[in-house]
């Protein structure tokens, strides 16, 4: 369990942690000299049951609130420290607001320095604290009067914290991709780069290959330590130190605000759609494009709140808005954040990430608003189901998995439980089953309409079909759905044309007259028939008209497209094939040479080669060096 202190400067937070753990968390020389905490400090307390209680001690001075925010970004419990002599102070209130905005809902209040005041003063402070906590996530939490100097109340507080740690269930790590927030970086002789922080999601194992984001540096985890001891793995909710190695680590400075994460989650973003809550204590509305500082994870980034031109957010208001950042960050759905004003001197609100990959345009269309509404759900299953219904063109599953940080195995299992169709491989989208069926029906209806209106057509061009469909699916998804229809024999794909099975261009008198003129020229004995170009020139016909006729005839099987621009009657192809079978059968090894075929067929060498190469292409013959053998029956090859 990770516990963070909170409270005003000089209320004894560091001394309290030392009394509980025996560890002084002030490590900087300036902290020792000035007697105040400047940066976050860390201490650990093992429990009798073998668990580990981690303390994050945060600075209480308002000038170091950025460091405080980095320390409380991933805690399980808060320890709100209030000095009995001072009582509630400005940073007490702001720290409480921050914890409430981050939805830290487990905590306790410690009234410290009770050795300095009479008991009546402790009761007064206790009353004011209970009033302060009303309406927050800490309302009704336990209050412990202690003295970190004399030790009064410390054993009871320690016992309570240990009990909380032993009862706290481990954070869910299964099904999540790894993500670790860096709060400190340093170098160690013989080890290299070491980063400390908290595992936000998933598990990190020694030897894992990960990435530093948003810089994109690839690293390997050489080793992991928890409380100074090496471990093989750290999981969500644990503080640890990672020893990182990587060829490019020296090229960029990495540190607080960066993440170490699974490479699939490396997708820096500068626009976040979020549910934003403005504090009720604010005196002025927050206007469109108001400058803010966003604190998310351990990062602090300037940006602006984009609402709508002319609109604003009143104190106490909650709504969906976009945060446009000056530099990219790593964020996932559900990440909590805090907003401070333009000068970074006052907390004005906070919220959580709804869509970390928000669009720059068309933010308020009906479709986009429906998508954002779908993503507000905490459940990936509920969100995806609503997203699919709101996105007819398909939901990118790569982006969906990156949004929620879920791994491929758990995502695949999730998809099987929902009424959707998954299309694609490297790029994948999900569409509703209704959309899937609608697309198929639209395709078949368009093909049927074409056959009715133009019986002579050989099919509809794929590019033409796309323009007629209401569906706006990506090309890879359309191709997959068309293949499904072809496998089910509901349509045939011929090059770039689509048609119904068995649908042949219907003959007409003009075709009959032309065919009667062409047919005698295609009958061959000792040579191959002329090409379409040669035949058109001989008969004085348009080459395009003649080629169209020959192509339509080839769809019936009466004519076979033998080579580029050359067609043979099926009977002649069977005759040439029968001759090859006879020659092969006459040889003991079943093989024959091209010269043997040429001589027996009585055709020119070039024509013999053309025939044999056609047989090779359709799989009737198989060539080995200069010889060929019969591979299978000609009827099988012509199917």
Secondary structure as the mmCIF struct_conf table of DSSP 4:
data_model
#
loop_
_struct_conf.conf_type_id
_struct_conf.id
_struct_conf.beg_label_comp_id
_struct_conf.beg_label_asym_id
_struct_conf.beg_label_seq_id
_struct_conf.end_label_comp_id
_struct_conf.end_label_asym_id
_struct_conf.end_label_seq_id
STRN STRN1 UNK A 2 UNK A 6
TURN_TY1_P TURN_TY1_P1 UNK A 9 UNK A 10
BEND BEND1 UNK A 11 UNK A 12
HELX_RH_AL_P HELX_RH_AL_P1 UNK A 13 UNK A 21
BEND BEND2 UNK A 22 UNK A 22
BEND BEND3 UNK A 28 UNK A 28
HELX_RH_AL_P HELX_RH_AL_P2 UNK A 29 UNK A 34
TURN_TY1_P TURN_TY1_P2 UNK A 35 UNK A 35
BEND BEND4 UNK A 36 UNK A 36
BEND BEND5 UNK A 39 UNK A 39
STRN STRN2 UNK A 41 UNK A 46
TURN_TY1_P TURN_TY1_P3 UNK A 48 UNK A 49
BEND BEND6 UNK A 50 UNK A 50
STRN STRN3 UNK A 52 UNK A 57
BEND BEND7 UNK A 61 UNK A 61
HELX_RH_3T_P HELX_RH_3T_P1 UNK A 62 UNK A 64
HELX_RH_AL_P HELX_RH_AL_P3 UNK A 65 UNK A 71
BEND BEND8 UNK A 72 UNK A 72
TURN_TY1_P TURN_TY1_P4 UNK A 73 UNK A 74
BEND BEND9 UNK A 76 UNK A 76
STRN STRN4 UNK A 77 UNK A 83
TURN_TY1_P TURN_TY1_P5 UNK A 84 UNK A 86
BEND BEND10 UNK A 88 UNK A 88
HELX_RH_AL_P HELX_RH_AL_P4 UNK A 90 UNK A 101
TURN_TY1_P TURN_TY1_P6 UNK A 102 UNK A 103
STRN STRN5 UNK A 107 UNK A 112
HELX_RH_3T_P HELX_RH_3T_P2 UNK A 114 UNK A 116
BEND BEND11 UNK A 117 UNK A 117
HELX_RH_AL_P HELX_RH_AL_P5 UNK A 119 UNK A 133
TURN_TY1_P TURN_TY1_P7 UNK A 134 UNK A 135
BEND BEND12 UNK A 136 UNK A 136
TURN_TY1_P TURN_TY1_P8 UNK A 137 UNK A 140
STRN STRN6 UNK A 143 UNK A 145
TURN_TY1_P TURN_TY1_P9 UNK A 148 UNK A 150
TURN_TY1_P TURN_TY1_P10 UNK A 152 UNK A 153
HELX_RH_AL_P HELX_RH_AL_P6 UNK A 154 UNK A 167
BEND BEND13 UNK A 168 UNK A 168
HELX_LH_PP_P HELX_LH_PP_P1 UNK A 169 UNK A 172
TURN_TY1_P TURN_TY1_P11 UNK A 174 UNK A 175
STRN STRN7 UNK A 176 UNK A 176
STRN STRN8 UNK A 179 UNK A 188
TURN_TY1_P TURN_TY1_P12 UNK A 189 UNK A 191
STRN STRN9 UNK A 192 UNK A 201
BEND BEND14 UNK A 202 UNK A 202
STRN STRN10 UNK A 203 UNK A 205
TURN_TY1_P TURN_TY1_P13 UNK A 206 UNK A 207
STRN STRN11 UNK A 209 UNK A 213
TURN_TY1_P TURN_TY1_P14 UNK A 214 UNK A 216
STRN STRN12 UNK A 217 UNK A 226
TURN_TY1_P TURN_TY1_P15 UNK A 227 UNK A 228
STRN STRN13 UNK A 229 UNK A 231
BEND BEND15 UNK A 232 UNK A 232
STRN STRN14 UNK A 233 UNK A 235
TURN_TY1_P TURN_TY1_P16 UNK A 236 UNK A 237
STRN STRN15 UNK A 239 UNK A 245
TURN_TY1_P TURN_TY1_P17 UNK A 247 UNK A 251
BEND BEND16 UNK A 252 UNK A 252
TURN_TY1_P TURN_TY1_P18 UNK A 256 UNK A 257
STRN STRN16 UNK A 259 UNK A 261
HELX_RH_3T_P HELX_RH_3T_P3 UNK A 263 UNK A 265
STRN STRN17 UNK A 269 UNK A 278
TURN_TY1_P TURN_TY1_P19 UNK A 280 UNK A 281
BEND BEND17 UNK A 283 UNK A 284
HELX_LH_PP_P HELX_LH_PP_P2 UNK A 285 UNK A 285
STRN STRN18 UNK A 286 UNK A 287
TURN_TY1_P TURN_TY1_P20 UNK A 288 UNK A 289
STRN STRN19 UNK A 290 UNK A 296
TURN_TY1_P TURN_TY1_P21 UNK A 297 UNK A 298
STRN STRN20 UNK A 299 UNK A 306
TURN_TY1_P TURN_TY1_P22 UNK A 309 UNK A 310
STRN STRN21 UNK A 312 UNK A 313
TURN_TY1_P TURN_TY1_P23 UNK A 315 UNK A 316
STRN STRN22 UNK A 318 UNK A 329
TURN_TY1_P TURN_TY1_P24 UNK A 333 UNK A 334
STRN STRN23 UNK A 336 UNK A 340
TURN_TY1_P TURN_TY1_P25 UNK A 342 UNK A 343
BEND BEND18 UNK A 344 UNK A 346
STRN STRN24 UNK A 347 UNK A 355
TURN_TY1_P TURN_TY1_P26 UNK A 356 UNK A 357
BEND BEND19 UNK A 360 UNK A 361
TURN_TY1_P TURN_TY1_P27 UNK A 363 UNK A 364
BEND BEND20 UNK A 365 UNK A 365
HELX_RH_AL_P HELX_RH_AL_P7 UNK A 366 UNK A 375
TURN_TY1_P TURN_TY1_P28 UNK A 376 UNK A 376
BEND BEND21 UNK A 378 UNK A 378
HELX_RH_AL_P HELX_RH_AL_P8 UNK A 380 UNK A 390
TURN_TY1_P TURN_TY1_P29 UNK A 392 UNK A 393
STRN STRN25 UNK A 395 UNK A 396
HELX_RH_AL_P HELX_RH_AL_P9 UNK A 397 UNK A 404
TURN_TY1_P TURN_TY1_P30 UNK A 405 UNK A 405
STRN STRN26 UNK A 406 UNK A 406
HELX_RH_AL_P HELX_RH_AL_P10 UNK A 408 UNK A 416
TURN_TY1_P TURN_TY1_P31 UNK A 417 UNK A 417
BEND BEND22 UNK A 418 UNK A 419
STRN STRN27 UNK A 420 UNK A 423
BEND BEND23 UNK A 425 UNK A 427
STRN STRN28 UNK A 429 UNK A 432
HELX_RH_AL_P HELX_RH_AL_P11 UNK A 433 UNK A 453
TURN_TY1_P TURN_TY1_P32 UNK A 455 UNK A 456
STRN STRN29 UNK A 460 UNK A 461
HELX_RH_AL_P HELX_RH_AL_P12 UNK A 462 UNK A 468
BEND BEND24 UNK A 470 UNK A 470
HELX_RH_AL_P HELX_RH_AL_P13 UNK A 475 UNK A 487
TURN_TY1_P TURN_TY1_P33 UNK A 488 UNK A 489
BEND BEND25 UNK A 490 UNK A 490
STRN STRN30 UNK A 492 UNK A 494
TURN_TY1_P TURN_TY1_P34 UNK A 495 UNK A 496
STRN STRN31 UNK A 497 UNK A 499
TURN_TY1_P TURN_TY1_P35 UNK A 501 UNK A 502
HELX_LH_PP_P HELX_LH_PP_P3 UNK A 505 UNK A 507
HELX_RH_AL_P HELX_RH_AL_P14 UNK A 509 UNK A 522
BEND BEND26 UNK A 525 UNK A 527
HELX_LH_PP_P HELX_LH_PP_P4 UNK A 528 UNK A 531
HELX_RH_AL_P HELX_RH_AL_P15 UNK A 532 UNK A 539
TURN_TY1_P TURN_TY1_P36 UNK A 540 UNK A 540
HELX_RH_AL_P HELX_RH_AL_P16 UNK A 543 UNK A 556
TURN_TY1_P TURN_TY1_P37 UNK A 557 UNK A 557
BEND BEND27 UNK A 558 UNK A 558
STRN STRN32 UNK A 559 UNK A 563
TURN_TY1_P TURN_TY1_P38 UNK A 564 UNK A 565
STRN STRN33 UNK A 566 UNK A 569
HELX_RH_AL_P HELX_RH_AL_P17 UNK A 570 UNK A 586
BEND BEND28 UNK A 587 UNK A 587
TURN_TY1_P TURN_TY1_P39 UNK A 588 UNK A 589
BEND BEND29 UNK A 590 UNK A 590
STRN STRN34 UNK A 591 UNK A 593
HELX_RH_AL_P HELX_RH_AL_P18 UNK A 594 UNK A 601
TURN_TY1_P TURN_TY1_P40 UNK A 602 UNK A 602
HELX_RH_AL_P HELX_RH_AL_P19 UNK A 605 UNK A 618
TURN_TY1_P TURN_TY1_P41 UNK A 619 UNK A 619
BEND BEND30 UNK A 620 UNK A 620
STRN STRN35 UNK A 621 UNK A 624
TURN_TY1_P TURN_TY1_P42 UNK A 625 UNK A 626
STRN STRN36 UNK A 627 UNK A 630
BEND BEND31 UNK A 632 UNK A 632
HELX_RH_AL_P HELX_RH_AL_P20 UNK A 634 UNK A 637
TURN_TY1_P TURN_TY1_P43 UNK A 638 UNK A 638
#
